[in-house]
Amino acid sequence: MHAAIAALTAAQILIHAPQQELGATRASVEKKLGPSGSVGTDFPASPFVEGGRDQVLTLGYLAVVSGTDLIPTRTGVKIGADRGALLRELGGPDYEDEDQLVYSDPHPDDPRVSDQVRLLLKDDRLIGIEWRYAVGGAAR
């Protein structure tokens, strides 16, 4: 049981690493990464206000490439790690196939919405990390 709690904690730390490093606002992200290549705005139905809409901004970056740890993962997860090492560090994912491992951290106020990290694999080696966040009850 202790290992399962530690794995859950490692997955949650990984999921929230960019927010810790970059902040959670457009201004703080663009200050660190520069202007985004695109900005999308959606107005999905609000799960909190009947008949209401949430505003969701998506900042598009084709890729962020750095020779240094621009976004430290604060875990043992590193580019080049093998699938077995990732599973030992993070535990079982919410979804897995040959190309990815997906971990989610549901929002306590709305379990239909979660923050996610997707670990992209090629030949069972980590080649990329993609984060998605819910803000104000709406998934990005």
C-alpha positions in Angstrom: 0.0 0.0 0.0 2.8 2.4 0.8 4.3 2.0 -2.7 0.8 2.8 -4.2 0.6 6.0 -2.2 4.2 7.0 -3.2 3.4 6.3 -6.9 0.2 8.4 -6.8 2.2 11.2 -5.3 4.9 10.9 -8.0 2.2 11.0 -10.7 0.5 14.0 -9.2 3.9 15.8 -8.8 4.6 15.1 -12.5 1.2 16.3 -13.6 1.6 19.7 -11.9 5.3 20.3 -12.6 4.7 22.9 -15.3 2.3 24.9 -13.2 4.9 25.0 -10.5 7.6 26.1 -12.9 5.7 28.3 -15.3 2.7 29.5 -13.3 -0.9 29.1 -14.2 -1.6 32.3 -16.1 -1.1 33.2 -19.8 1.3 36.0 -18.8 3.4 33.8 -16.6 3.7 31.1 -19.2 4.5 33.5 -22.1 7.1 35.2 -19.9 9.0 32.0 -19.6 8.3 30.4 -23.0 7.7 33.5 -25.2 4.6 34.2 -27.2 2.5 31.2 -28.1 2.1 30.3 -31.8 -1.6 30.4 -31.5 -4.3 31.2 -28.9 -7.6 29.4 -29.1 -10.8 30.4 -27.2 -13.6 28.0 -26.5 -16.8 28.5 -24.5 -18.0 25.1 -23.3 -21.0 24.6 -21.1 -20.1 25.2 -17.4 -20.5 22.2 -15.2 -20.9 24.6 -12.2 -23.4 27.2 -13.5 -26.6 25.9 -15.2 -26.9 27.5 -18.6 -23.5 29.2 -18.1 -20.4 29.0 -20.2 -16.7 28.8 -19.2 -14.0 30.6 -21.2 -11.1 28.3 -22.0 -7.9 29.6 -23.6 -5.5 27.2 -25.2 -2.0 28.5 -25.8 -0.4 26.6 -28.7 3.2 25.7 -28.8 4.3 23.3 -31.5 7.2 22.2 -29.3 9.3 23.5 -26.5 12.8 22.3 -26.9 15.6 23.0 -24.5 19.0 21.8 -23.7 18.4 22.3 -20.0 15.6 21.3 -17.7 13.2 24.1 -18.8 10.3 22.3 -17.0 11.8 20.1 -14.3 9.5 17.1 -13.7 10.4 16.9 -9.9 10.3 13.1 -10.3 12.5 10.4 -11.8 10.8 10.9 -15.2 13.3 12.0 -17.8 13.4 11.9 -21.6 14.9 8.6 -22.7 13.6 6.6 -19.6 12.2 3.2 -20.5 8.6 2.1 -19.9 9.5 -0.1 -17.0 11.3 2.8 -15.2 8.3 5.1 -15.8 5.8 2.5 -14.4 8.0 1.9 -11.4 8.2 5.6 -10.7 4.6 6.5 -11.4 2.6 3.3 -10.9 -0.1 2.1 -13.3 -1.5 4.7 -15.7 -5.1 5.6 -16.3 -4.6 4.7 -20.0 -1.8 2.9 -21.7 -1.0 1.7 -25.2 2.2 1.1 -27.2 2.7 4.8 -27.8 1.7 6.5 -24.5 1.0 6.4 -20.8 -1.7 8.8 -19.5 -2.1 9.9 -15.9 -4.9 12.0 -14.6 -5.6 14.0 -11.4 -9.4 14.6 -11.1 -10.6 17.8 -9.6 -12.3 17.2 -6.3 -15.1 19.6 -7.1 -15.9 17.9 -10.4 -14.6 14.4 -11.0 -15.5 14.6 -14.7 -12.7 17.1 -15.1 -9.0 16.3 -14.6 -5.5 17.6 -15.2 -3.5 15.1 -17.3 0.0 14.3 -18.3 0.7 12.1 -21.4 4.0 10.4 -21.7 4.8 9.8 -25.4 6.8 6.6 -26.2 8.7 5.3 -29.1 10.2 1.8 -28.9 9.3 1.8 -25.2 11.4 5.0 -24.5 10.0 8.4 -23.4 10.4 10.9 -26.2 8.0 13.6 -25.1 5.7 14.9 -22.3 2.4 16.6 -22.9 0.4 18.4 -20.1 -3.2 19.4 -20.2 -5.0 21.4 -17.4 -8.5 22.2 -16.4 -9.1 25.7 -15.4 -12.2 26.9 -13.7 -13.9 23.6 -14.1 -13.4 23.4 -17.9 -10.8 21.1 -19.5 -8.2 22.6 -21.9 
